[in-house]
C-alpha cells in the first residue's frame, strides 16, 4: 500500500510539473514557466520554513509541558521511538471538536497538536492511532511534499493570471502566440483548475500513506479506524473555529458538513473517511498486527 501511494504521489507531482511547463511554454516560452516557478517558490518557501509557527498560530494551539499532560507525553514519546524520529513539541487546541494535526519542516522541527475534545472522546488505543498517524506525516516529510505541490500549483495559477490579463488587455499576436486569444484564455482557466485537482489528489494520497504508516507505528490499524469513525461523526456535529487555510492539516476536515459526493470530491483535501476505514480494516485482517 505504501509503495503504491508513493508512486501515485510521484506521478501526480510529475504531472503538475509537466502542466506548468506546458502552460508556460505555450503562453510565454520557457521564461513564462521559469518566472512563475520562481515567484511561487519564494512565496511557499517562507510558508514552508515557518510552517509550524503559522499552523499553530492559526489553530490557536498552545504548548504544554510534560507535567501538564504526562500520559500524552509518554504516549507520543513511545511512538516516536517506534517511528525512529525525534520527540516533537506538543500543543493543545482549545476546541471541543476531536481533531489533531502535525506540522514542521522536518522531523527535527516538528509539532503535534491535539484538541481538548479528542483527549476527552477517544480511548487510549484510539488516541494512539491518531498520534501515530500524525507522526507518520512527520516521518514521511509530508509538509515538504505539500509545499512542493503548492509551489507548482501556485506557479501555474500565477502564469495563468498573467496570461488572462495579457490576452484581455494586451491583444493577441498570432505569430508569437499560435494558440491565439481563445486558446490562451481557455488554457489559463483550465490549467489552474487541473492543477488544483492534482494538488488535492496529492493531499489525499498522503493521508492514505499516513494511515498505513501510522498503523505500522502503532502496531495495530484498529485503533485508528475506530478513531476515524468517531472523528467523522463529531466533525459534522461539533463546530470548530479554525482558519480555513489550516483545515487541510487536520486528520479529518474540521470545517465541513456531510461528505460531498461525485465531482466535489476532486477538490477535497481528505479522502472519504469510509475508504480510509476500509483500507485500515484490510490491514487489520493481515497477520502480525495486534487486536
N, C-alpha and C positions, 0 to 999 in steps of 0.2 A: 504493500500500500504506500509506504513512504517513498519508494523508488518511483512509482507511478506519479505521485503528487509532485516530486521533484522534477520529473521530466515535463509534466504539464506546466509547471512554473517557468522552466527554461523556454519552452515553446511559446508561451504567452508573452514573455519578455522579449523574445526574439521577434515575434510578430509585431509587437508595439514598436520596436526599433525600426523594423522594416517599413511600417506605416509612416513613421516620422520621416525617414529618408525619402520615401516616395513622394510624400506631400511637399517636402521642402524642395526637392529637385524639380517637381512639376511646376511649382509656383515661382521659385527664385533660384533654382540651381542649388549647388552644394552650399553656397553661402547662406541660403534660407534655412536649411536644416541645421547648419552649424550655429547660426545666431540664436535660433530657437532653443537648441540644446544647452548652450552656454547660459542663456537667460534663465531657463528652468532649473539648471543645475545650481546656479548661485542662490536662487530662491529656496530650493529644497535642501541645500547643504546646511543652511542656517537652521532650518526646521529639524533636520536630522541630528545635528550636533547638540542642539538644545532640546531634543525630543522629550527627555524625561521631565525637565522642568516645565515645559509647555503643557504636557499632558497632565501632570499633577496639578498645575495651576488651574487649568480649565475644569478639572473634575472636583476642585476644592478639597483635594486629599491632603491630609496632614501626616507627618512622620510619627511613628510610635516607637517606643523603646521596648527592649526585651522585658523589662519589669512590668510594663503595661499589658502585654499580651504574651506571656511565657509559652503557652501551648501553641499559639500561632507561630511564634518564632521557632520553636522546636520542630514543628511540622515542616516549615519551609527549609530549615537547616538540614533535616534528614533527607528531604527531596533533592536539595542541591548536591548533597553528597552522592546520591544515586545518579544525578544528571551530570556530575563532573563539572560544575560551574561554580563561580564564587557566590557567596551569600549576597543577595540583593538587599536594598533598603526596603522596609515595609511601611505601608501607608494605609490609613483608614479614610474612607469616603463617607461623609455624613449623609447617608441616604438609606431608607428602609427597603429600597428595591435590592434584591440579592443580585450582585454582579461583581465583576473583577476584571482587571486588565494588568498587563505588564508593559513596560516601556524601557527605553535606554538604547544608546547607540551600539553597545556591545555588552557581553556578559559581565565585564568589569565595571560597567556604568549602568546597572540595571535597577529597576524598581518594580515592586509588585504592590498593587493597590487593591484592597477589598472593601466592599461596603459594610456598613453596620448590619444591614439586613441579611447578608449572606452568612455572617457569623452566627446569626440567630436562627436561620432557617435550616441550614444543611447539617447533616450528621458528620462525624469526623471523617469517614471514608469518602463521603461526597465532597467535602471541602478539600480533602487531599487530592481528589481527582481534578478539581478546578485549579488548585495551585500547581499541580504537575503540568496541566495544560498551559498555564501562563509561563512556567519555567521552560517549557518546550519552545515557546515563542522566543524566549531569550537565547536558548542554546542554538536554535535554528537561525538566529540573526534576522528575524522577520521584519524588524524595524528597518534594517538596511534594504531588504528586498522591496518592502513597501515604498521606501524612499526612491529607489531606482525606478520603480513603476510610475511613481508620481512625477518624477523628473521627466521621463519620456512623454507621459501623457500631458504634462504641463507644456512641454516644448511644442507638441502637436497643437494644443489649444492656442498658444502664442502665434505660431506660424499661420494658423487658420484665421485668427482675428486680424492679423496684418493683411492677409490675402483679401479678406472681405472688404476691409477699408480701401485697399488699393484698387480692387475691382469696381467698387461703387463710386469712388471719388477720383481715381486716377486714370480711369479708362482702361482699355484693353488693346494690346498690340499683338496682333495675330502672329507677327514674325517672332517676337520674343516669348510669346505665350501661346503655344499651339493649342492648348486646351480651350482657349477662348474665354470670354467673360462668363458664360453659363457654366462651363466646366470648372472654372476656378471657384465660383460661388457654391456649386454642388459639392465639390471636394472639401471646401472649407467648412461646410456644415456636417457632412457625413463623417469625415475623418475624426473630429473630436468626439462624436458620439461613439464611433467604433473604438477609439482609444479608451473612453470611459468604461465601455463594456468589458474590454480586456483587462483594464486595471482592476475592476471589481472581481473579475474571474481570478486574477492573481490572489486577491484578498481571500476569496472563498477557498481556493486551493490551499493556502497557508493555514486556514482554520482546520481543514481536514487533516493536514500534516501535524498540526499541534495536538489534535485529538489523539492521533495514533501514537505519536512520540510521548505525549503525556501519559497515556495508558501504560506504556512501557516503563516510564519512570516510576509511576505509582505502583506498578506490579499487577494492576487489575483495571480492566475497562469499565467494570460495573459501577464503580463509584462515580465516574464522570458521566456515564449515561444516565444514571439516576439523578444526578445533579442537574443535568441539562433539561430533564423533564420538568423539574420544579422551577428552574430559572425561566423556561419558556412561558410557563403559565404566569409567573409573577411579573415578568416584564410587560405583559399585557394588562395587568391589573394594578400594579403599583407604579405610580409616576416617578420620574427621576429628573431632577434639574441638572442638566449637563449640556455643555456646548455641543451642538450638532457635529462639529468637526472632530470631536473626540469620540463620538459614538462608535466608529468602526473598531476602536481598540478593545472594546469590551468583549467578553466571552459570548454574550448574546446582546443583540441590539437593544439599548435601553430606551429608545425613543419611539418605537413603532407599536402599532396595534397588531392584530392578527396577521400572519404571514401572507404577503401578496402572492398571487399565482400568475402563471403564464409569463409574458414578456417582462413584467415588473421585476421578476427575479434576476434578470440580466443585470440590473442596476443595484442589486443588493450586495453589501459587503460581507454578509454572512450567508453560508449555505443553509438550506432548510434544516431545522433542528431535528425533524424526524429522520432525515437522511443521515445526519451525524450519529444519532442514536442507533440506527440500523447498522452502520458500519462498526460501531463500538460493540454491539451485541454479537456481530460476526466474529470480532476479535475474541470476545469472551468465550466463544464456543471452541476456541483452539486450546490445545494443551499448553501447560506452562504458566497459566495465569491463575491468580488467587480468586476465590469465590467472594 
